[in-house]
Amino acid sequence: MGSALGREYIRRGWHVVGVSRKSQLSGEFLSELCTNEQQSGEDAQALLKYNPDLVILNAGQIETEIDPKGIPLTEMTESITRINYLFPALLALEASKLSHDRILDIVAIGSIADGSPSAFGPVYHASKIALHYFFSGVGPIVYNANKNVRMRLYRPGAIKGPLSWAPVNRLNDKGYKIRAKRCESAPEANEVARTIARWIDGNEWIGTYKEPFSFKIFKWWFALAPNSFYRLQVFGWRKGSKFV
Ligand SMILES: NC(=O)c1ccc[n+]([C@@H]2O[C@H](COP(=O)([O-])OP(=O)(O)OC[C@H]3O[C@@H](n4cnc5c(N)ncnc54)[C@H](OP(=O)(O)O)[C@@H]3O)[C@@H](O)[C@H]2O)c1
């Protein structure tokens, strides 16, 4: 998605600074490379020195490795939480300290997975939920303090590519088939990037890419009856995981 977004903004005539932890990266999707670990407040300050009009916080990680019982790994939990939630939050806070004479849009890429917790990608879901809560909670304070700094969030659905397949590492055959359907019918990154860029042109605070009806039901269930939602997860794990 990062390269697809870069390509879209190059096509629109923008100067695109591609941010990566890699020290070498070239392609038609960036004007220049900024190597940055995206871990700390200092890393965020280094990005803001480019004096951007738009920051898209797209880097993200999912649970590609789990322990033999499906339990999240400590290191991966730390890393996912840092890149999916903590760094976007730190960047927004650092941006709020600067004096801007024009609009700076900070767009975090969330996920429709943020609607409710899931035993089939719990760390990813938790990090995206935290990201959504932070942007919706802190964004209004920052905007009130400085009308030129807008913290916004876009929630994509599944995108064709490896990240969307990661939840299958906990699923049994039946669950795999359901997930495979979603992954195979997912749109290409280029299409999603165009949709996101068009959304950024508008004024919405939170954008959502086609959320399946089942996701909406889970979201309401979780909000209205959290204890029974937990029971549903216990039941779902027994039915859908490869570890029982
Ligand atoms: N794919 C989906 O189905 C889907 C659905 C909803 C939301 N999203 C969100 O959309 C965004 C882009 O997803 P994608 O499908 O393009 O994922 P991707 O192909 O796995 O790319 C993720 C990018 O994030 C970078 N990254 C991962 N962990 C990092 C870390 N710890 N520190 C710094 N950079 C890190 C990777 O850099 P390297 O190249 O250096 O590894 C890679 O460039 C993510 O925020 C994802 O959560 C994706």
Ligand as a Chemical Component Dictionary entry (heavy atoms), coordinates in Angstrom:
data_LIG
# 
_chem_comp.id                   LIG 
_chem_comp.type                 NON-POLYMER 
_chem_comp.pdbx_formal_charge   0 
_chem_comp.three_letter_code    LIG 
# 
loop_
_chem_comp_atom.comp_id 
_chem_comp_atom.atom_id 
_chem_comp_atom.alt_atom_id 
_chem_comp_atom.type_symbol 
_chem_comp_atom.charge 
_chem_comp_atom.model_Cartn_x 
_chem_comp_atom.model_Cartn_y 
_chem_comp_atom.model_Cartn_z 
_chem_comp_atom.pdbx_ordinal 
LIG N1  N1  N 0  -3.548 -5.724 3.767  1  
LIG C1  C1  C 0  -4.735 -5.653 4.335  2  
LIG O1  O1  O 0  -5.616 -6.530 4.120  3  
LIG C2  C2  C 0  -5.074 -4.488 5.230  4  
LIG C3  C3  C 0  -6.385 -4.356 5.704  5  
LIG C4  C4  C 0  -6.690 -3.267 6.535  6  
LIG C5  C5  C 0  -5.708 -2.363 6.889  7  
LIG N2  N2  N 1  -4.421 -2.531 6.421  8  
LIG C6  C6  C 0  -3.410 -1.563 6.838  9  
LIG O2  O2  O 0  -2.867 -0.929 5.702  10 
LIG C7  C7  C 0  -1.484 -0.605 5.953  11 
LIG C8  C8  C 0  -0.633 -1.156 4.818  12 
LIG O3  O3  O 0  -0.804 -2.574 4.757  13 
LIG P1  P1  P 0  -0.141 -3.460 3.603  14 
LIG O4  O4  O 0  -1.136 -4.484 3.197  15 
LIG O5  O5  O -1 0.493  -2.590 2.575  16 
LIG O6  O6  O 0  0.987  -4.184 4.453  17 
LIG P2  P2  P 0  2.430  -4.735 3.993  18 
LIG O7  O7  O 0  2.436  -5.078 2.552  19 
LIG O8  O8  O 0  2.786  -5.780 4.991  20 
LIG O9  O9  O 0  3.356  -3.473 4.195  21 
LIG C9  C9  C 0  3.541  -2.942 5.468  22 
LIG C10 C10 C 0  4.643  -1.914 5.440  23 
LIG O10 O10 O 0  4.875  -1.499 6.797  24 
LIG C11 C11 C 0  6.264  -1.567 7.063  25 
LIG N3  N3  N 0  6.479  -2.033 8.427  26 
LIG C12 C12 C 0  5.986  -3.158 8.997  27 
LIG N4  N4  N 0  6.423  -3.252 10.263 28 
LIG C13 C13 C 0  7.199  -2.183 10.478 29 
LIG C14 C14 C 0  7.945  -1.733 11.597 30 
LIG N5  N5  N 0  7.937  -2.416 12.752 31 
LIG N6  N6  N 0  8.655  -0.589 11.475 32 
LIG C15 C15 C 0  8.647  0.109  10.313 33 
LIG N7  N7  N 0  7.975  -0.273 9.223  34 
LIG C16 C16 C 0  7.254  -1.397 9.310  35 
LIG C17 C17 C 0  6.834  -2.581 6.097  36 
LIG O11 O11 O 0  8.178  -2.211 5.886  37 
LIG P3  P3  P 0  9.311  -3.216 5.343  38 
LIG O12 O12 O 0  9.127  -3.186 3.867  39 
LIG O13 O13 O 0  10.567 -2.583 5.835  40 
LIG O14 O14 O 0  9.029  -4.572 5.957  41 
LIG C18 C18 C 0  5.943  -2.439 4.865  42 
LIG O15 O15 O 0  6.474  -1.462 4.008  43 
LIG C19 C19 C 0  -1.137 -1.194 7.322  44 
LIG O16 O16 O 0  -1.245 -0.196 8.304  45 
LIG C20 C20 C 0  -2.218 -2.254 7.507  46 
LIG O17 O17 O 0  -2.470 -2.538 8.864  47 
LIG C21 C21 C 0  -4.092 -3.558 5.597  48 
# 
loop_
_chem_comp_bond.comp_id 
_chem_comp_bond.atom_id_1 
_chem_comp_bond.atom_id_2 
_chem_comp_bond.value_order 
_chem_comp_bond.pdbx_ordinal 
LIG N1  C1  SING 1  
LIG C1  O1  DOUB 2  
LIG C1  C2  SING 3  
LIG C2  C3  SING 4  
LIG C2  C21 DOUB 5  
LIG C3  C4  DOUB 6  
LIG C4  C5  SING 7  
LIG C5  N2  DOUB 8  
LIG N2  C6  SING 9  
LIG N2  C21 SING 10 
LIG C6  O2  SING 11 
LIG C6  C20 SING 12 
LIG O2  C7  SING 13 
LIG C7  C8  SING 14 
LIG C7  C19 SING 15 
LIG C8  O3  SING 16 
LIG O3  P1  SING 17 
LIG P1  O4  DOUB 18 
LIG P1  O5  SING 19 
LIG P1  O6  SING 20 
LIG O6  P2  SING 21 
LIG P2  O7  DOUB 22 
LIG P2  O8  SING 23 
LIG P2  O9  SING 24 
LIG O9  C9  SING 25 
LIG C9  C10 SING 26 
LIG C10 O10 SING 27 
LIG C10 C18 SING 28 
LIG O10 C11 SING 29 
LIG C11 N3  SING 30 
LIG C11 C17 SING 31 
LIG N3  C12 SING 32 
LIG N3  C16 SING 33 
LIG C12 N4  DOUB 34 
LIG N4  C13 SING 35 
LIG C13 C14 SING 36 
LIG C13 C16 DOUB 37 
LIG C14 N5  SING 38 
LIG C14 N6  DOUB 39 
LIG N6  C15 SING 40 
LIG C15 N7  DOUB 41 
LIG N7  C16 SING 42 
LIG C17 O11 SING 43 
LIG C17 C18 SING 44 
LIG O11 P3  SING 45 
LIG P3  O12 DOUB 46 
LIG P3  O13 SING 47 
LIG P3  O14 SING 48 
LIG C18 O15 SING 49 
LIG C19 O16 SING 50 
LIG C19 C20 SING 51 
LIG C20 O17 SING 52 
# 
